[in-house]
Amino acid sequence: MSDLNFSSLSALASSNPDGAPESREVTATEIRPANPLVSTTALAALAAAMDFADQALAPATLRAYRSDWQHFCAWCREAGWPALPAAPDTISAYLAAIAATHTSSMLTRRLAALHRAHRLADQEWSGGHSKVRNTLRGIGRQLGRAPRQAAALATPEIKELIAACGYDPVGLRDRALLLIGYAGALRRSELVAIEREHVTFDQDGVRLFIPRGKGDQTAKGVSIGIPRGNALDSCPVRSLEAWLRISDCQRGPVFRGIDRRGRISLQALHPDAVRQILSKRAGIAGLVIPNGERLSPHGLRAGFITQAYINGARDEEIMDHTRQKDLRTMRGYVRRAKLVTGSPAKLLGL
C-alpha cells in the first residue's frame, strides 16, 4: 500500500495520523462519486484512468519515487510527525537529516517524490515554502559537492573492455552488448529491451528499432543505424551476428542471462546487469577511471558523444543518433571532450 501510485495515494489523505500508509489499496468500486446514478461503466472507466495515471512516469522513475516515499514515511513515523500533508518544518528537518549522506541531485529527487505524493493525494504541498528553499540553499553552501559524472568510455576504453571478453558464450554476449551499447549510444534500459524482431541486418550494417526511450514516453519508437566496423574484433555488427548465432536467438530478447553451466536463458537481462557486466570487464581489463568520475553504463553514451565530436561529427548528427532533444545537454558532453584541447589557454604562447 506504500506504493507511489494514483490509487493508493488517493487514500493517504485519510491515513494514520503518523503518516503511515493504510494496509490495503482503494479499489475502483470504493471510489463512488457524489452522484449515486453514475453507472458501473463510468466507474470502470475511472479505474482505467487511475491505471493510466500510474503509468505516467517511466518504471524506473516510479521505483525511485516509491523508495523515496517509503523512506520519508518511515522517517516521519520515527520523528512523530505526519507525512501527509507534510508541514514546511517537517520537510526542512527531513532534508537536514539526510543532507550529509545524500547529494544535491538526490535531495532534489526526494522533493520531487514527495511533491508527487501530495499531488496524487490531493494534499497541499509546502515544498516551495521559504523555510524549505532556504534549508536547501544552506545545505548546498555548506555541504554541497559536485556530482561524480560518468566517465566517458570512448573508443580506446571500449577496445580495452572488449579485449577482456573471451570467445565463450558469456564473452561473446558481453562483447556484443558493450559494442552495440557504445555504437548505438543506448541507455541500459534500451539495450536490454532489444528483441530479435527489432534487429535487421544488411550488407552495410544493422538497423535497430528502439520501441521506447527516455524521451519517447508515448512509445512511438525510432530506428537507428549502426554500420559495420573496420576491424573484425571491434565491429559491433559482426559481434552481434556472432552472439545471435551462438545463442540461436530467433525471437524475443537479444541479450539474455547465462547460468554457470552455460545455459542461455529465455529472459532478458535486468538493466542492472549492464552495470555488473561493465564493472566485471573493467576489472579484468584494469581500466583506469579518471579521478572524480565513476564507471557507469551511461559512460557508453557519453563516450559515443565524445568520440563522435572529436572525429568531426556535427551537433545535429550526434543528436539524431542519440535521440537527444536538448542541445545544452549534448554540449555538456562536448565541453568535457574539448576541456583541454579546446582551451583558449593554448593561445597564450606559454
N, C-alpha and C positions, 0 to 999 in steps of 0.2 A: 504493500500500500504506500510505501515511501517512494515509489517510482515517480519521476518527474514528468507526469503526463497530464493531459487535459482532464480526463475523467476523475483521477484520484485527487488532483489538486483542487478541483471544483468543490470537493467536500472538506478541504482542510480549514476553511473558514470557521467550521464548527467543530474543529478537532479539540483534543485535550488542552487544558489551559497552559500546560508547559510546552506546547507546540509539537508534541509527539503525534505522528500520523495515526489515524484510525487503523484498525486491524483488517478492514475489508474495503474494497472499492465500491464506488457507487455504480449501480447497473443502470442501463438505459430505461428500464421500466420504473425505476425510482425517481427519475427526473421528470416529474409531472408538471407541465406548465400550469399557469393560473387558470386557464380556460379548461374545464373538465371535458369539453366536447372535442378536444384535439384527438385525432384518430391514431390508431396504432401504427398506421403507415407513416404519419408525421413523426411519431416517436422513434420509429426505426430509422428515419432519415436523420433525426437528431443524433442517434447513436452512431450512424455512419459519419456524420460531420465531426463528432468527437474523435473517431478513429483517424480521420484525415488530419485533424489538428495535431494528433500525436506524431504524425509523420512529417510535420512542417520542417523539422530540422534533420540533419544527417544523423544516422545511428550513432556514430562516434561522438558527436556533439551531445546527443541526448544521454549517452552513457556518462559523459563527463559531468553534465549538469546534474544527473541523478546522484552521482557520487558527491558532488559539491553540496547538494541539498541535504543529503543524509548526514554529512559531516556537520553542517550548520545546525541541524535539528539536534544532533547528539550534544553539540557544544551548548546549545540553549537549555537543554534538559539539565545538564550539569550545572549551568550557571543559575538556573531557576528563572529564566526569562522566556516569554513567549516567542516562538519563532515566526508566527504568522498571526497578525501582521507584526513585523519587526520594527521596533522604535529606532530612531536615529542613534540613540545611545547604545542599543544592542548591536547594531551594525558596526558602529565605530569600535566598540570594545572587541568584537569578533575580529575585525581587521588587525587591531593591535595585538591580539593574542596569537595570530598566525603569521605576523609580519616577519619575524626572524627566520622562519623556515620556508617562506613562500616568496617567489619572485613577483615583481610588479605585474607581469602578464598573468600570473596565476591569481593574484588578488583581483584583477580586473575580470577574469573569468568567473571567480566566485560571485562577484557582484552581479554579473550577467545572469548567473543561475538563480540567485535569489530574486532578482527582478522578474525573471520569467515565472518563478513560482508564485509570486504575489499577483502578477498579471493574470495568470490562469485561474487563480483562486478568487479573482475579482476583489483583491485587497489593496489598500493604499500602500504605495512603495515610497520609502523615505531615503532611497539611495542618493538622491540629489540634494539632500539637506546639507547646509553649510558645515555641520559637525562631521559628516561623513567625508565631504570633499576635503576639508582641512586635515582630517586624520590621514587620508590617502596621500595628500601632498607632503605632510610631515614625515610619513614613512618613506616616501621617495627621497626626501632630502637627507634623512638620517641613515637609512638602511638600504637605499636603492643601489642596485648593482646591475651592470649591463648583462643582458641575457646572453647565454652561450649559444652562438649561432652554429648551425650545422655546417661542418667542414665541407667545402665544395670538392666533390670527388670527380675530377676531370680525367681526361684520357690516361695520363701517366698513372694515376691512382687506380683506375679501373683495370689497367693491364696488370698491375701488381696483384689485384684481387683475383682476377681470373687465372693468373699463374698459380694461385693457391688452390685451384679447383682441379681435381683429377678427372679421369675419364670413366669412372664408375657412374652408376645412375645418379647418386647424390651430387657428384661433381658436375655431371652434365646438366642436371637441373639447376644447380646454383650458378653455373656459368651463364646459362641462357637467361635466368632470372635477372642477374646483375646487368648483363649486356642489354637486354630488352628494356629494363627499367631505366638505364642510362640513355640509350639511343632514343627511347620514346619519351624521355622526361616525364616518366609516370610516377604518380603518387603510389604509395604501397597498397592502398585500398584498390586502386585501379589495376595494379599489377596482379594481385591475387584474384581479381574478378574476371580476368581474361578467360574466355572459353574458346574451345576449338572452333566453334561456329563464328567467332569474331575474327578469325585469322585467315587471310587469303594470300597465298604466295604467287609470285610471277617471276619472270627472269630478272627483273630489276631489284626485287626485294620483297617486302611483305607489307600488307595493309592491315592495320589493327582497327577494329571498331571498338570505341570506348562508349559503352551504353550509358554511363553516368559518371560524371566527375564532380569535383568540389564546386565548380561554378555552373553546374548543369543540374540543378535540383529538380527540374521538370523532366529529366531523363530523355531529352531529345537525342542525345548521342552525337558522337563526332568520330570521324575516321582520320587516322594519321598514317603516314608512310615512313618506313624505315628501309633505306637502301642497303644493298649488300656491301660489306666492307672490303677493304683491300687485302687484309691479312686473314688467313684461314682461322687462326686461333682466336682472334678478336672480332670476328664478323658476327653481329647479332643475329642475322638471318640464318646463317649456317648453324649457329649454336642452337637456335630454336628448332630448326629442322632435325638436328641430331637428337634433341631431347624428345621431340614428338615421336620419332622413330622408336627409340628405346622404351618409351613409356607406352607405346601403342595407343596413344590418345586419339580416339576417333570423334569424340564429342565430350562436352562437359568441361570442367575446369582444366586449364593447361598446367598450372603449377600446383602440384599435389604433394602431400606428405609421403615419406618413405620410412618404413619401420626398420628396426635393427636387422631384420632378416632380408632386407632389400625389397620387400613387397611394397608396391606403389598403391597408395590409397586412391579411392574414387572421389575423395573430398578435397576441396580447395584448401590451400594453406591459409592459416589465420593471418591477418595483416601483420601481427607482431612477429610472425615467423620471418618476415623480411628483415627485421631488425636483428633477429638472432642469427640468421644466415650471414648478414653483413658483418656482424661482430665476430663470428667464427672465422670467416675468411680473412678478415683484417688481422686477427690474431695470428693465424698461420703465416700470413704474408709479412708480418711485422710492420704493418702500415703505421706510419707516424702521423699523428694529427697535430696541427699547429696549436700552440698554447692558446687557451681561451675559447677554443672551439670544441665541438663534440661530434662523435661519429653517429650518424643518423641516416636512415633511408632517404630523408629529404635531401641529403647531400648528392644523390643521383641527379635530381632536378637542378640543384644549384650548380653542380659540375657541368651539366649539359649547357646551361646558360653561359657559364664562364668560358668553357671551351669554344662554344659557337661564336661568342663575341670576339675572343682572341683571334679566331680564324677568319674573321671578317663578315660574319652573318649580320644582316640588317635587323633593326629592332622588330619590324613587322614580321619578318621571317621567324625570329625566335618566338615571338608572342603567339603566332599562329600555331606553331608546333607544340608549345607548352600550354596552350589554351588559357593564357593569362589575359585578363581584361584591363588591368591597371598597369599603365606604363611605369608608374613610380615604383611598384613592386619589382618589376623586371630590372629597372635601373639600379635598384639597390644591389642586386647581384653583380651588375656590370661595374658599379663603383668599386666593389670589393676586388673584382678582377683586375682593374687598372689602378689600384691604390698606389702602387709603386711605379709601374711603367708609364702611367698617365699623369704622374705628379708634375706640377709646374716647377717643382724644385730642381728638376733636371736642367732647367733653363738658367740656373744661377751661375753656371760656369765653374762650379767647385771641383 
